[in-house]
Amino acid sequence: MRVVGTAGHVDHGKSALVRALTGTEPDRWEEERRRGMTLDLGFAHLRFDDGIEAGIVDVPGHERFVHNMLAGATGMDVLLLIVAANEGPRPQTIEHLAILSLLAVPSTIVVLTKADLVDDNELAAVRDDVRAAVAGSVAEGAPMVAVSALAGTGLNELRERVHAALVDMPPRAQHAPAYLSVDRAFTMTGHGTVVTGTLMQGSIAVEQTLVVHPGKIEARVRGLQVFGESRARVDAGARVAVNLSGVPLETIARGSTLTAPEIRAQAGYAVRFQPLPEALELLRRRMPVRVHLGAGESFGTLVFAARPSGVQPVGATLHLHDVAVAVRGQRFVVRRMSPKTVLGGGTIGDAAAVDAEPALSADVVAVRAAVTRLGLAASGADAIAVAANVTLERATEILADEAAADRVWELKRPAAYVEATPAEGLLERVLASLGRREAETPWMLGATSLALARELELAEPLLVRVLAAAAERQRLVVRSGYYATVGFEPQLSAEQAAFFKEHVAVDAAQPLVPVPFDPLVLELRRSRIAGLSGALDTLTATGRLVRVGEHIYRGEQLAEIRTRLVRLLRAQGRMTAAQFRDVVGTSRKYVVPLLEFFDAAGVTVRDGDQRALRG
């Protein structure tokens, strides 16, 4: 069995083509069918009369769902590059093609959908456009088939092309240890946990014992299915559903891997990396990246001996923040942290030396020992060099490698280093504290460094620097001086929301007039509603309420005032306080504090009695 995958721009007819080829609806969610847009991976079974069969993976085409597309792209044997004949190649056509070129899909067929909407001349023109767009990619020289999923034209030719490509596929590594990257995990009544994915290599049999990563959880295979048909054994290349015994659903998700026991998870791999031409100016010698390996996305650092200067493949080391499973020769793709553009991809080699623990030089051993002795002291490279009795230059070089391998955390302002193990221990204590606080006071934005330092009995300056490093690793978030767990959003209670709706009300007759701050505070103190003070802090920290002088505005009021201010200054260049007052429609007692507020915020600059836009 093989995997056929679709790719291409949103609304170019990928799902409609899959329905026409297989009779199966690949869009699994009601929202996808209602919106007419694929949001997640879809699956269908393609079978030919001679027994040749394939699983079709239908990927989303919208740019917001590239991470889902990458999860489905892993393991494709035949790519159906979908291009609407009435539109031609579009941005996601090119992006998907770049990704699948990095993944080195063995065979490609270009499918020109919606061919019934164009005439012969228009179809010939779009063929030329496609040939130009795919030059230098895995689709260069690929056959093109014009189809209409609605009218049924071209479908027989496309089936013949797909069949020929599948017949010509060389066998996968069936005698290698089993490796499956999970793209779905769910439970079924009476069966328990079920995972699905493409079996990249090896074979799986019922009653076999496998290992789920991360976590190294042993799992017994209770049953196997290929598109609803029970199997006693499946071989490499199959789209398979595996019913697992002994694996709670909460321990497995998309991106987990199911492997033979002899395959182990690691945090570092030697790789061959090929950058995209447009990424060359962005790459650094140590590059934080999003790593797409199998169906999973993780964070890591790509380390080069020297910054790449061309698009030819170069050796590098991939350091992952958490362990992951990969096998030699496996393809991967990396994207920027933000914005999430594709940087390039490559091939996994042997496990990196950082994981193999080779014989270490005496200076590396000395630096590691010094860092361990210093613990959470957050020492600079100079202090560590003295403690290790090595030169500052050598200590700096070793510490950079240790930081790239995540054995030490590099802190900023000033630069210092702490060993990863105690830093992780401290972070776990912080996250536990934040979790308790968020459960008890969900209206709070989080906790300040001072509150955390007091609770954990730590020096606040050190804690702030460790938490900044943790935030860079996306292990927690910091907003307006408050720390919180990833994904947490404060929610006011119904009573709190009603209080602020009443006491910070907008007068319909004077919609831009604020309310006095002191009376609000007085009412807050009189109220018996729990957590009002913290709720007020959250509202002001997030800009939903803004204090200006002795008054409080709703965020939307201030946004409207700023809009009018900018519009006026763009129209006439300068203004007086009286002119601003007329535009806003309030009195001088509100206008003067507002102008001072916008001066301090860098929106305006004062020149005598007039204001102008800053910069």
VOLUM-209542 format. One line per field, with one value per residue (C-alpha): residue number from 0; residue in three letters; x, y, z. Coordinates in nm, 2 decimals, padded with zeros to 4 digits. Last residue first. Example, Ala and Ser with C-alpha at 12.3 -4.5 7.8 and 13.67 -1.06 7.14 Angstrom:
seq = (1 0)
type = (SER ALA)
u = (01.37 01.23)
v = (-00.11 -00.45)
w = (00.71 00.78)
// end
This chain:
seq = (614 613 612 611 610 609 608 607 606 605 604 603 602 601 600 599 598 597 596 595 594 593 592 591 590 589 588 587 586 585 584 583 582 581 580 579 578 577 576 575 574 573 572 571 570 569 568 567 566 565 564 563 562 561 560 559 558 557 556 555 554 553 552 551 550 549 548 547 546 545 544 543 542 541 540 539 538 537 536 535 534 533 532 531 530 529 528 527 526 525 524 523 522 521 520 519 518 517 516 515 514 513 512 511 510 509 508 507 506 505 504 503 502 501 500 499 498 497 496 495 494 493 492 491 490 489 488 487 486 485 484 483 482 481 480 479 478 477 476 475 474 473 472 471 470 469 468 467 466 465 464 463 462 461 460 459 458 457 456 455 454 453 452 451 450 449 448 447 446 445 444 443 442 441 440 439 438 437 436 435 434 433 432 431 430 429 428 427 426 425 424 423 422 421 420 419 418 417 416 415 414 413 412 411 410 409 408 407 406 405 404 403 402 401 400 399 398 397 396 395 394 393 392 391 390 389 388 387 386 385 384 383 382 381 380 379 378 377 376 375 374 373 372 371 370 369 368 367 366 365 364 363 362 361 360 359 358 357 356 355 354 353 352 351 350 349 348 347 346 345 344 343 342 341 340 339 338 337 336 335 334 333 332 331 330 329 328 327 326 325 324 323 322 321 320 319 318 317 316 315 314 313 312 311 310 309 308 307 306 305 304 303 302 301 300 299 298 297 296 295 294 293 292 291 290 289 288 287 286 285 284 283 282 281 280 279 278 277 276 275 274 273 272 271 270 269 268 267 266 265 264 263 262 261 260 259 258 257 256 255 254 253 252 251 250 249 248 247 246 245 244 243 242 241 240 239 238 237 236 235 234 233 232 231 230 229 228 227 226 225 224 223 222 221 220 219 218 217 216 215 214 213 212 211 210 209 208 207 206 205 204 203 202 201 200 199 198 197 196 195 194 193 192 191 190 189 188 187 186 185 184 183 182 181 180 179 178 177 176 175 174 173 172 171 170 169 168 167 166 165 164 163 162 161 160 159 158 157 156 155 154 153 152 151 150 149 148 147 146 145 144 143 142 141 140 139 138 137 136 135 134 133 132 131 130 129 128 127 126 125 124 123 122 121 120 119 118 117 116 115 114 113 112 111 110 109 108 107 106 105 104 103 102 101 100 99 98 97 96 95 94 93 92 91 90 89 88 87 86 85 84 83 82 81 80 79 78 77 76 75 74 73 72 71 70 69 68 67 66 65 64 63 62 61 60 59 58 57 56 55 54 53 52 51 50 49 48 47 46 45 44 43 42 41 40 39 38 37 36 35 34 33 32 31 30 29 28 27 26 25 24 23 22 21 20 19 18 17 16 15 14 13 12 11 10 9 8 7 6 5 4 3 2 1 0)
type = (GLY ARG LEU ALA ARG GLN ASP GLY ASP ARG VAL THR VAL GLY ALA ALA ASP PHE PHE GLU LEU LEU PRO VAL VAL TYR LYS ARG SER THR GLY VAL VAL ASP ARG PHE GLN ALA ALA THR MET ARG GLY GLN ALA ARG LEU LEU ARG VAL LEU ARG THR ARG ILE GLU ALA LEU GLN GLU GLY ARG TYR ILE HIS GLU GLY VAL ARG VAL LEU ARG GLY THR ALA THR LEU THR ASP LEU ALA GLY SER LEU GLY ALA ILE ARG SER ARG ARG LEU GLU LEU VAL LEU PRO ASP PHE PRO VAL PRO VAL LEU PRO GLN ALA ALA ASP VAL ALA VAL HIS GLU LYS PHE PHE ALA ALA GLN GLU ALA SER LEU GLN PRO GLU PHE GLY VAL THR ALA TYR TYR GLY SER ARG VAL VAL LEU ARG GLN ARG GLU ALA ALA ALA ALA LEU VAL ARG VAL LEU LEU PRO GLU ALA LEU GLU LEU GLU ARG ALA LEU ALA LEU SER THR ALA GLY LEU MET TRP PRO THR GLU ALA GLU ARG ARG GLY LEU SER ALA LEU VAL ARG GLU LEU LEU GLY GLU ALA PRO THR ALA GLU VAL TYR ALA ALA PRO ARG LYS LEU GLU TRP VAL ARG ASP ALA ALA ALA GLU ASP ALA LEU ILE GLU THR ALA ARG GLU LEU THR VAL ASN ALA ALA VAL ALA ILE ALA ASP ALA GLY SER ALA ALA LEU GLY LEU ARG THR VAL ALA ALA ARG VAL ALA VAL VAL ASP ALA SER LEU ALA PRO GLU ALA ASP VAL ALA ALA ALA ASP GLY ILE THR GLY GLY GLY LEU VAL THR LYS PRO SER MET ARG ARG VAL VAL PHE ARG GLN GLY ARG VAL ALA VAL ALA VAL ASP HIS LEU HIS LEU THR ALA GLY VAL PRO GLN VAL GLY SER PRO ARG ALA ALA PHE VAL LEU THR GLY PHE SER GLU GLY ALA GLY LEU HIS VAL ARG VAL PRO MET ARG ARG ARG LEU LEU GLU LEU ALA GLU PRO LEU PRO GLN PHE ARG VAL ALA TYR GLY ALA GLN ALA ARG ILE GLU PRO ALA THR LEU THR SER GLY ARG ALA ILE THR GLU LEU PRO VAL GLY SER LEU ASN VAL ALA VAL ARG ALA GLY ALA ASP VAL ARG ALA ARG SER GLU GLY PHE VAL GLN LEU GLY ARG VAL ARG ALA GLU ILE LYS GLY PRO HIS VAL VAL LEU THR GLN GLU VAL ALA ILE SER GLY GLN MET LEU THR GLY THR VAL VAL THR GLY HIS GLY THR MET THR PHE ALA ARG ASP VAL SER LEU TYR ALA PRO ALA HIS GLN ALA ARG PRO PRO MET ASP VAL LEU ALA ALA HIS VAL ARG GLU ARG LEU GLU ASN LEU GLY THR GLY ALA LEU ALA SER VAL ALA VAL MET PRO ALA GLY GLU ALA VAL SER GLY ALA VAL ALA ALA ARG VAL ASP ASP ARG VAL ALA ALA LEU GLU ASN ASP ASP VAL LEU ASP ALA LYS THR LEU VAL VAL ILE THR SER PRO VAL ALA LEU LEU SER LEU ILE ALA LEU HIS GLU ILE THR GLN PRO ARG PRO GLY GLU ASN ALA ALA VAL ILE LEU LEU LEU VAL ASP MET GLY THR ALA GLY ALA LEU MET ASN HIS VAL PHE ARG GLU HIS GLY PRO VAL ASP VAL ILE GLY ALA GLU ILE GLY ASP ASP PHE ARG LEU HIS ALA PHE GLY LEU ASP LEU THR MET GLY ARG ARG ARG GLU GLU GLU TRP ARG ASP PRO GLU THR GLY THR LEU ALA ARG VAL LEU ALA SER LYS GLY HIS ASP VAL HIS GLY ALA THR GLY VAL VAL ARG MET)
u = (00.77 00.54 00.21 00.18 00.06 00.02 00.04 00.42 00.54 00.41 00.47 00.20 00.16 00.46 00.26 00.37 00.24 -00.08 -00.14 -00.05 -00.31 -00.56 -00.49 -00.56 -00.87 -01.07 -01.07 -01.10 -01.45 -01.57 -01.66 -01.35 -01.32 -01.40 -01.16 -00.89 -00.94 -00.93 -00.61 -00.45 -00.37 -00.09 -00.06 -00.40 -00.55 -00.30 -00.34 -00.72 -00.72 -00.47 -00.68 -01.00 -00.85 -00.70 -01.04 -01.19 -00.92 -00.97 -01.34 -01.28 -01.04 -01.29 -01.18 -01.09 -01.04 -00.80 -00.52 -00.59 -00.66 -00.72 -00.98 -00.98 -00.61 -00.49 -00.31 -00.61 -00.86 -00.64 -00.57 -00.94 -01.00 -00.74 -00.92 -01.26 -01.15 -01.46 -01.77 -01.84 -01.85 -01.76 -01.39 -01.49 -01.74 -01.46 -01.23 -01.49 -01.55 -01.17 -01.14 -01.39 -01.58 -01.48 -01.67 -01.63 -01.99 -02.16 -02.53 -02.49 -02.31 -02.06 -02.07 -01.76 -01.96 -02.24 -02.04 -01.76 -01.99 -02.16 -01.82 -01.72 -02.05 -02.03 -01.67 -01.39 -01.19 -00.81 -00.66 -00.42 -00.27 00.08 00.10 00.10 00.35 00.24 00.46 00.23 00.22 00.46 00.40 00.53 00.73 00.76 01.14 01.18 00.94 01.17 01.47 01.27 01.16 01.52 01.60 01.31 01.39 01.74 01.63 01.35 01.58 01.39 01.16 00.91 00.61 00.81 00.97 00.64 00.47 00.76 00.77 00.41 00.14 -00.12 -00.38 -00.61 -00.98 -00.91 -00.83 -00.82 -00.75 -00.51 -00.33 -00.28 -00.15 00.08 00.23 00.28 00.44 00.68 00.78 00.84 01.04 01.27 01.33 01.40 01.66 01.81 01.85 01.95 02.26 02.27 02.45 02.50 02.47 02.38 02.11 02.03 02.03 02.17 02.03 02.27 02.24 02.01 02.24 02.27 02.35 02.62 02.77 02.77 02.92 03.20 03.29 03.27 03.48 03.75 03.76 03.76 04.06 04.03 04.07 03.71 03.62 03.81 03.63 03.30 03.35 03.44 03.15 02.90 02.74 02.37 02.41 02.15 02.40 02.75 02.89 02.71 02.85 03.20 03.17 03.05 03.34 03.59 03.46 03.47 03.82 03.93 03.81 03.50 03.50 03.17 02.84 02.62 02.36 02.58 02.75 02.44 02.25 02.32 02.17 01.83 01.76 01.68 01.45 01.43 01.33 00.95 00.77 00.62 00.65 00.76 00.95 01.08 01.01 01.19 01.12 01.22 01.31 01.41 01.73 01.83 01.54 01.36 01.21 01.18 01.33 01.23 01.40 01.54 01.90 01.95 02.32 02.43 02.59 02.52 02.29 02.34 02.12 02.40 02.59 02.50 02.63 02.93 02.95 02.58 02.34 01.96 01.79 01.46 01.09 00.84 00.58 00.47 00.34 00.69 00.94 00.83 01.08 01.00 01.33 01.58 01.89 02.25 02.47 02.21 01.96 01.74 01.94 01.94 01.57 01.46 01.68 01.53 01.79 01.91 02.01 02.20 02.15 02.32 02.06 02.00 01.72 01.68 01.40 01.49 01.42 01.49 01.14 00.96 00.79 00.47 00.54 00.36 00.31 -00.07 -00.16 -00.07 -00.06 -00.41 -00.56 -00.44 -00.21 -00.23 -00.38 -00.35 -00.59 -00.38 -00.54 -00.32 -00.23 00.02 00.36 00.55 00.36 00.04 -00.04 -00.35 -00.57 -00.92 -01.07 -01.21 -00.96 -00.67 -00.74 -00.52 -00.61 -00.50 -00.14 00.02 00.17 00.48 00.51 00.85 00.71 00.74 00.71 00.48 00.66 00.55 00.45 00.31 -00.03 -00.16 00.13 00.32 00.57 00.89 00.90 00.70 00.37 00.14 -00.08 -00.37 -00.41 -00.68 -00.72 -01.00 -01.19 -01.53 -01.62 -01.37 -01.10 -00.90 -00.56 -00.48 -00.16 00.07 00.41 00.47 00.81 00.85 01.21 01.35 01.26 00.98 01.21 00.97 00.94 01.02 00.73 00.67 00.33 00.21 00.31 00.13 -00.19 -00.18 -00.15 -00.43 -00.65 -00.58 -00.67 -01.00 -01.07 -01.02 -01.38 -01.61 -01.83 -01.81 -01.46 -01.34 -01.00 -00.69 -00.39 -00.04 00.26 00.56 00.86 00.93 00.70 00.98 01.09 01.34 01.07 00.72 00.61 00.72 00.55 00.24 00.21 00.26 -00.03 -00.24 -00.20 -00.29 -00.61 -00.70 -00.66 -00.87 -01.16 -01.19 -01.45 -01.47 -01.11 -01.21 -00.90 -00.55 -00.38 00.00 00.12 00.43 00.65 00.92 00.82 01.15 01.04 01.21 01.03 00.71 00.76 00.85 00.54 00.32 00.45 00.42 00.06 -00.01 00.08 -00.13 -00.07 -00.34 -00.68 -00.94 -00.74 -00.74 -00.40 -00.38 -00.04 -00.13 00.18 00.27 00.46 00.36 00.52 00.49 00.27 -00.02 00.15 00.29 -00.06 -00.17 00.11 00.03 -00.32 -00.33 -00.21 -00.53 -00.48 -00.58 -00.44 -00.61 -00.43 -00.52 -00.45 -00.34 -00.43 -00.31 -00.53 -00.56 -00.90 -00.77 -00.83 -00.82 -00.91 -00.98 -00.84 -00.88 -00.63 -00.75 -00.92 -01.06 -01.28 -01.64 -01.75 -02.04 -01.84 -01.53 -01.75 -01.92 -01.57 -01.43 -01.37 -01.25 -01.59 -01.54 -01.65 -01.29 -01.18 -01.47 -01.46 -01.08 -01.12 -01.38 -01.14 -00.86 -01.08 -00.87 -01.04 -00.72 -00.40 -00.23 -00.15 -00.30 -00.14 -00.12 00.02 00.11 00.00)
v = (06.11 06.24 06.37 06.74 06.94 07.31 07.55 07.55 07.26 06.93 06.59 06.34 05.96 05.88 05.74 06.03 06.29 06.09 06.10 06.47 06.53 06.33 06.50 06.84 06.72 06.59 06.91 07.10 06.97 06.69 06.68 06.49 06.71 07.03 06.95 06.88 07.22 07.38 07.20 07.34 07.16 07.08 06.90 06.99 06.66 06.42 06.60 06.57 06.20 06.12 06.28 06.13 05.78 05.84 05.94 05.62 05.40 05.58 05.50 05.14 05.09 05.21 05.53 05.60 05.95 06.13 06.15 05.90 05.55 05.29 05.00 04.72 04.79 04.44 04.57 04.80 04.52 04.28 04.53 04.60 04.22 04.21 04.48 04.32 03.98 03.88 04.10 04.26 04.61 04.91 04.90 04.89 05.17 05.39 05.29 05.39 05.71 05.78 05.71 05.96 05.82 05.90 06.11 05.98 05.85 06.18 06.12 05.74 05.77 05.48 05.29 05.23 05.16 04.95 04.74 04.72 04.57 04.33 04.19 04.13 03.96 03.73 03.64 03.78 03.55 03.56 03.37 03.08 02.93 02.90 02.94 03.29 03.57 03.93 04.23 04.35 04.01 03.72 03.38 03.03 02.75 02.93 02.88 03.26 03.27 03.02 03.25 03.55 03.33 03.27 03.64 03.74 03.47 03.59 03.95 03.83 03.64 03.33 03.23 03.05 03.25 03.58 03.54 03.45 03.76 03.98 03.82 03.92 03.66 03.60 03.82 03.76 03.68 03.30 03.34 02.99 02.79 03.05 03.07 02.70 02.67 02.96 02.80 02.47 02.66 02.84 02.51 02.35 02.65 02.62 02.25 02.33 02.59 02.33 02.08 02.33 02.46 02.83 03.08 03.45 03.74 04.07 04.14 03.79 03.43 03.14 02.81 02.52 02.16 02.29 02.16 02.51 02.63 02.37 02.47 02.84 02.75 02.57 02.87 03.11 02.89 02.87 03.25 03.31 03.08 02.77 02.71 02.59 02.83 03.11 03.04 03.01 03.36 03.50 03.33 03.49 03.32 03.27 03.14 02.87 02.59 02.71 02.36 02.23 02.52 02.45 02.07 02.14 02.38 02.13 01.84 02.07 02.17 01.80 01.70 01.47 01.11 01.07 01.14 01.01 01.28 01.58 01.38 01.40 01.09 00.98 01.16 01.32 01.47 01.83 02.12 02.49 02.82 02.80 03.11 03.11 03.48 03.41 03.10 03.05 02.72 02.39 02.09 01.72 01.42 01.08 00.93 00.79 00.76 01.02 01.01 01.33 01.46 01.80 02.14 01.99 02.05 02.00 01.99 02.10 01.98 02.17 02.12 02.37 02.68 02.92 03.11 02.90 03.05 02.85 02.54 02.54 02.50 02.46 02.52 02.36 02.37 02.10 02.02 01.66 01.46 01.33 01.59 01.95 02.17 02.52 02.71 02.90 02.96 02.93 03.02 03.26 03.23 03.51 03.63 03.27 03.22 03.34 03.08 02.79 02.63 02.27 02.10 01.77 01.66 01.54 01.49 01.61 01.56 01.18 00.93 00.56 00.30 -00.06 -00.09 -00.07 00.26 00.46 00.84 01.14 01.43 01.43 01.32 01.06 01.06 01.20 00.90 00.66 00.39 00.04 -00.13 00.03 00.00 00.10 00.26 00.23 00.41 00.16 00.24 -00.02 -00.34 -00.42 -00.74 -00.92 -00.68 -00.55 -00.35 -00.01 00.20 -00.02 -00.16 -00.31 -00.45 -00.49 -00.37 -00.37 -00.04 00.04 00.41 00.57 00.91 01.09 00.85 00.54 00.21 -00.11 -00.46 -00.69 -00.85 -00.77 -00.71 -00.40 -00.38 -00.19 00.16 00.48 00.34 00.63 00.74 00.66 00.62 00.44 00.44 00.23 -00.05 -00.08 00.28 00.42 00.67 00.92 00.99 01.14 01.22 00.97 00.91 00.54 00.36 -00.01 -00.14 -00.20 -00.51 -00.34 -00.06 00.06 -00.11 00.08 00.27 00.19 00.03 00.33 00.58 00.37 00.35 00.73 00.80 00.55 00.71 01.06 00.94 00.80 01.12 01.35 01.45 01.36 01.67 01.80 01.67 01.83 01.72 01.83 01.60 01.72 01.49 01.59 01.76 01.97 01.87 01.78 02.15 02.33 02.46 02.42 02.78 02.79 02.46 02.58 02.90 02.71 02.47 02.78 02.91 02.58 02.57 02.93 02.84 02.52 02.70 02.74 02.65 02.28 02.24 02.29 02.10 02.10 01.80 01.80 01.44 01.40 01.11 01.05 01.33 01.48 01.63 01.96 01.94 01.88 02.20 02.41 02.27 02.36 02.72 02.75 02.63 02.83 03.15 03.08 02.88 02.91 03.06 02.91 02.58 02.53 02.38 02.07 01.90 01.53 01.40 01.03 00.86 01.09 00.99 01.32 01.57 01.53 01.69 01.96 02.05 02.08 02.32 02.51 02.57 02.95 02.96 02.78 02.47 02.20 01.85 01.55 01.22 00.94 00.59 00.36 00.04 -00.20 -00.51 -00.55 -00.37 -00.06 00.08 00.44 00.49 00.83 01.06 01.42 01.64 01.96 02.28 02.20 02.48 02.46 02.66 02.42 02.11 02.21 02.31 01.97 01.81 01.50 01.66 01.36 01.26 00.93 00.83 00.76 00.96 01.21 01.27 01.32 01.57 01.76 01.77 01.92 02.17 02.48 02.65 02.69 02.66 02.32 01.98 01.63 01.32 00.96 00.71 00.36 00.00)
w = (01.34 01.62 01.49 01.57 01.87 01.94 02.23 02.23 02.02 02.17 02.01 01.94 01.93 02.15 02.44 02.66 02.42 02.38 02.75 02.77 02.50 02.69 03.02 02.85 02.67 02.96 03.17 02.84 02.77 02.53 02.17 02.04 01.74 01.92 02.20 01.95 01.80 02.15 02.24 01.93 01.61 01.36 01.02 00.88 00.75 00.90 01.23 01.23 01.13 01.40 01.67 01.54 01.55 01.89 02.03 01.88 02.03 02.37 02.37 02.26 02.55 02.80 02.97 03.33 03.48 03.71 03.46 03.19 03.32 03.05 03.06 02.81 02.77 02.88 03.19 03.28 03.26 03.45 03.73 03.76 03.79 04.06 04.26 04.20 04.33 04.53 04.50 04.84 04.69 04.91 04.80 04.43 04.48 04.62 04.34 04.08 04.27 04.25 03.87 03.74 03.43 03.07 02.81 02.46 02.41 02.53 02.47 02.47 02.81 02.83 03.16 03.37 03.69 03.55 03.30 03.55 03.81 03.56 03.45 03.81 03.89 03.58 03.68 03.48 03.26 03.22 02.92 02.98 02.67 02.80 03.17 03.31 03.41 03.46 03.38 03.11 02.95 03.01 02.87 02.97 02.82 02.49 02.50 02.49 02.79 02.98 02.92 03.05 03.35 03.43 03.41 03.63 03.89 03.92 03.99 04.23 04.46 04.56 04.85 04.62 04.74 04.77 04.43 04.27 04.41 04.30 03.95 03.91 03.88 03.61 03.43 03.73 03.66 03.70 04.07 04.22 03.91 03.76 04.10 04.13 03.77 03.83 04.13 03.95 03.65 03.89 04.06 03.72 03.61 03.91 03.83 03.47 03.58 03.82 03.53 03.26 03.43 03.46 03.23 03.22 02.98 03.15 03.06 02.92 03.05 02.86 02.98 03.00 02.87 02.60 02.32 02.18 02.53 02.57 02.24 02.33 02.67 02.51 02.29 02.58 02.80 02.52 02.48 02.85 02.89 03.11 03.48 03.52 03.80 03.62 03.30 03.48 03.63 03.29 03.11 03.34 03.64 03.70 04.06 03.99 04.00 04.04 04.10 03.79 03.58 03.70 03.63 03.28 03.22 03.35 03.14 02.83 02.92 02.97 02.63 02.62 02.51 02.33 02.50 02.21 02.26 02.19 01.92 01.70 01.63 01.27 00.97 00.94 00.60 00.50 00.52 00.44 00.60 00.57 00.70 01.05 01.12 01.39 01.50 01.15 00.98 00.95 00.74 00.79 00.58 00.73 00.61 00.95 01.18 01.39 01.74 01.95 02.27 02.39 02.31 02.00 01.88 01.51 01.41 01.07 00.75 00.43 00.13 -00.15 -00.14 -00.08 00.19 00.49 00.82 00.94 01.16 01.16 01.45 01.41 01.74 01.85 01.88 01.80 01.53 01.47 01.18 01.10 01.19 01.15 01.34 01.44 01.45 01.67 01.44 01.57 01.28 01.16 00.87 00.76 00.45 00.32 00.36 00.01 -00.16 00.05 00.28 00.24 00.56 00.61 00.96 01.28 01.54 01.90 02.16 02.13 02.13 02.10 01.84 01.97 02.12 01.78 01.72 01.77 01.75 01.89 01.66 01.68 02.03 02.30 02.68 02.72 02.54 02.80 02.66 02.81 02.50 02.16 01.86 01.55 01.25 00.94 00.62 00.48 00.34 00.55 00.62 00.81 01.00 01.13 00.93 00.99 00.71 00.80 00.59 00.70 01.04 01.32 01.66 02.02 01.97 02.31 02.43 02.63 02.72 02.65 02.75 02.42 02.24 02.24 02.24 02.07 02.18 01.91 01.99 01.63 01.39 01.28 01.00 00.92 00.78 00.74 00.87 00.78 01.07 01.29 01.66 01.86 02.24 02.39 02.22 02.38 02.29 02.06 02.17 01.97 01.83 01.48 01.29 01.47 01.32 01.27 01.29 01.29 01.30 00.95 00.75 00.56 00.43 00.15 -00.18 -00.51 -00.66 -01.03 -00.97 -00.77 -01.05 -01.31 -01.10 -01.04 -01.41 -01.50 -01.23 -01.38 -01.73 -01.60 -01.42 -01.72 -01.76 -01.47 -01.52 -01.16 -01.08 -01.40 -01.50 -01.69 -01.64 -01.63 -01.63 -01.42 -01.60 -01.29 -01.01 -00.76 -00.80 -01.02 -01.26 -01.10 -01.17 -01.53 -01.62 -01.43 -01.63 -01.96 -01.86 -01.77 -02.12 -02.28 -02.07 -02.16 -02.53 -02.49 -02.31 -01.94 -01.67 -01.76 -01.66 -01.29 -01.19 -01.35 -01.18 -01.18 -01.11 -00.88 -00.78 -00.52 -00.27 -00.17 00.17 00.07 -00.27 -00.07 00.12 -00.19 -00.37 -00.07 -00.08 -00.46 -00.47 -00.15 -00.34 -00.65 -00.97 -01.23 -01.17 -01.41 -01.45 -01.07 -00.97 -00.76 -00.72 -00.67 -00.50 -00.50 -00.23 00.06 00.39 00.57 00.39 00.63 00.93 00.70 00.58 00.94 01.02 00.69 00.82 00.82 00.46 00.34 00.13 00.38 00.31 00.16 00.24 00.00 00.11 -00.17 -00.34 -00.61 -00.61 -00.99 -00.99 -00.83 -00.48 -00.35 00.02 00.16 00.43 00.54 00.73 00.88 00.79 00.44 00.31 00.18 00.49 00.58 00.48 00.68 00.98 00.98 01.02 00.83 00.50 00.29 00.16 -00.01 -00.36 -00.44 -00.74 -00.74 -00.37 -00.38 -00.66 -00.47 -00.17 -00.38 -00.57 -00.60 -00.31 -00.10 -00.30 -00.36 -00.22 -00.24 -00.12 -00.24 00.02 -00.07 00.00)
// end
